[in-house]
Amino acid sequence: MIRATKTEAGGLAQVEFDHVVLDFDARYRRRTVMCTEGGLEFLLDLERAQRLRHGELLVLEDGRRIRVEGATELLAQIHCAVTGGLTRIAWHLGNRHLPVMLMEQYIRIRRDHVIEEMVVGLGGSITPVRTVFEPERGAYAGGHKHDLDDGG
């Protein structure tokens, strides 16, 4: 079975052979068998477990590249009309070590009725949205920018 042993940033210079569609949980991997949308079965065999990013490329041993696509998931988009309210909500989410997508006007989290009740109790509002979940990497994981902002 052919293996993918490294990753690289996606871009226009590389030509992708195929792609895999993975939700947030399935994008944290080190070693597992995967199947592309075109039907190629391959072994993801990375040196260490890592979060595969939407748009990233998996490099097969023969040089072909498989693009990682994040699956769309039902998320909670958090807004707050109160000045400073979104910052306060972000602090509470961070205090619970939840993965979050931080945007200028809103925060996105995975759906969780307990957390959503907390957000509403803090003055926030929730709008369900279906999109790719690509949370912040964290302070020690390197830089990150959101390519998925749809302005929503």
Phi, psi and omega in degrees: 000134179291147183244151168251116187249356178209166178237160173210159180295140177284155179185178183286338184288331182268145175256124180275140176279320185197188178211159173241146178246119186227138174284177185304313181296320183286349180271006173251102188213160169236307185218116179195155174279133178234161177228129180286166176298334178274357175100002178281123175267133180214162179258117170283120187222073182273158180296324179216158177295141178207160176277117176281129184265148174303125180095346179290158180247138171262128184260118178283160181303331181270006176095346177293155183239138178247121179279136175270125175243131175286134176287148175287141181226156176280119183240166174255123176261124187254129174237160174209123182281341182283131178303127181081354183295321180293325176296317178298316178297317178301320178298314181295322177293317178296324178297337178262007177056038179274140172291135183221151169258117180260119177242169182298316187255355182199170176234141174244137176226167172287149183298132177201110187299328180292314180293321179297321176296320178298315181300314179297320177297335178270005177098005180271169174232153184243133171237122175291135176224150176246114181198180177284135177265112181230080185288168176303147181280331184110160187296332185257007185258004180097176183291163181199141171227152180271120174265000188257002184295117181258012178078001186291000000 
